[in-house]
Amino acid sequence: MKAEPQLRQIPVVMLTSSRQGPDVERCYKLGANAYVVKPVDFGQFAEAVKTIGKFWAVLNELPLRRAKSASAG
């Protein structure tokens, strides 16, 4: 995804049970934007997923894209 210009702005969030350092490092090296260790309890898991979604949909700031008309002139 990160190699495709049209897709690279899509956030990649790794949701996993592993806390192993090499796993975390590998995911970030491969282009992940976040690495989240999922809670075992289902209620806490559901809340974590909601929080992740809220962050990427509402709180995160993306770089401004140059308008086509501005880049054409």
N, C-alpha and C positions, 0 to 999 in steps of 0.2 A: 504494500500500500504506500509506503513512504517513497518509493521510487516513481510513483505515478503522480504527475503534477496535479491532476484533478482530485486525487484522493489524499494527498499528504496532509491536508488540514484536518482530516478526520482524526479525532483523538483515539489512541490505542491504549486501553486500560487493561492491564493484566490482573485478573481476579483469580487468586490461587491459594492453595493451602501451604505452599512452601515458604519458609523463612530463610532458606539457604542463600548465603551471600553470592555464590556463583550463579544461582538462578536469577537473582535480582540484577546482577551485573549484566548477564547475557541478555535479559529482556530489554534493558535500557540501551545496550549496544545495538540491538536489532531494531530500535526505533520506538519502543514503548514510551508513552507520555506519562504513565503512572503505573505503579506496582502496588496492589492492595492485597493484603493477606486477609482472606475471608474468615469471618467469625464462624464458629461451629454451630452456635445457637441460631435457629432459623429466624427468629425475630430480629436478632442483631444483624444477621446477614441481609435481611430485607431492608433494614434501616441503612446499612452501609451502601447498598445498591442505590437507594433513593438519594443518599447524600452524594454519591459519585455523579449520578445523573444531574442533580441540581447544580453541582459545581460546574460541569462541562456545559450545561444548557443555559445557566443564568449568571454565574459568578465569573467564569473564565473570560478573559479579554483576548480576542484574536487580533492579529495585525490588521490594520485597515487595508482594504483592497483598493487599488487605484481604479477609478471609473474608466470605462472604455473611452468615453469622450475626452477625458483629460489626457489619456495616453496617446490618443490619435493625433492630438494637436501639438 
